[in-house]
């Protein structure tokens, strides 16, 4: 009997590679002490590198970066071909819980998904002169990444150069299904099933003569024109776990609203996730009564809910998604945006913090958040909390100008 797929092997494999890459046996102990005594920032995994931050004495921050060699397109093609050839392709790699069977290169076309020590290097702002050398911060970063892989190994695909989503799409495109139905297979058929053989047209057996069609039944009077009593009074609440009657009414009203918009030739807004769709729902009359339920669902307080709705007002579903949570963006996107806003910054030598999908210019009091709609959404923090302002744009320079304009307008408001 085949053993169930697990994911913990990814953490062990990466931890082993990191320990060999660090070389100094004292570094892992120092990194563990660091994780116990200092609160790490959010873990950011991008193509070819992972980052986080740790506090330093004097209010400074250490920003370690773990650099990992990306696989080539040819390597990834071999990996995907090997996975799709498995009868259990979808079970092994069709969800974010990628089986740790794939830590063995024998199952990935001979291409190791887990980086070896030679594929790993380190940088950290705690000692910029020692670029390439490991430090407790960068080793601790590796430990955080290994812990994430324990439950979400799909992050390693991004780190090695190709998001796991690509693999899932190709599995679906190839017809792979859970348990292997539809997955391409190599070798003899299983369970004694003979292989299908293509028969040339001239050798095919003639079709049997067609049978007479069955008689058409007599029409039945459905009585659709007669009067029917209309239910009066409140209907009983649906049984659990169905939504309450009020929620079902709101869902029906929302479906009718979408249908009406389509009939009027209006394209419904693309919502990148349930969080951004909630913002669209709350902006409509039938969604207003569910504001508190939405706050509980999203974990927002009253101020946060107000900013969330502002983000939707200014930027639509993409703005709401950019407000709710950070997500990883290609490093080149952030670097290009930073270069574009540099001429507009009032304090050109002040640092710009790049984290996840966010560029923060603390000196100017401006933050730009890159949304799933491909636009930069401007933010200001007039009261110490970042809040969305009008003017999202695909051009980060225009979004930055919009944030400065909003700042001047706030100063003129009595």
Buried (B, 14 or more C-beta within 10 A) or exposed (E): EEEEBEBEBBBBBBBBBBBEBBEEEEBBEBBBEBBEEBEBBEBBBBBBBBBBBBBBEEEEEBBBBBBBBBBEEEBBBBBBEBBBBBBBBBBBBBBBBBBBBBBEBEBBBEBBBBBEBEBBBBBBBBEEEEEEBBBBBBBBBBBBBBBBBBEBBBBBBBBBBBBBEEBBEBBEEBEBBEEBEBBBBEEEEEEEEEEEEEEEEEEEEEEEEEEEEEEEEEEEEEEEEEEEEEEEEEEEEEEEEEEEEEBBEBEEBBEEBBEEEEEEEEEEBEBBBEBBBBBBBBBEEBBEEBBEEBBEEBEBEEEBBEBBBBBBBBBBBBBBBBBBEBBBBEBEBBEEBBEBBEEBBEEEEEEBBBBBBBBBBEBBBBBBBBBBBEBBBBBBBBEEEBBBBBBBBEEBBBBBBBBBBBBEEEEEEE
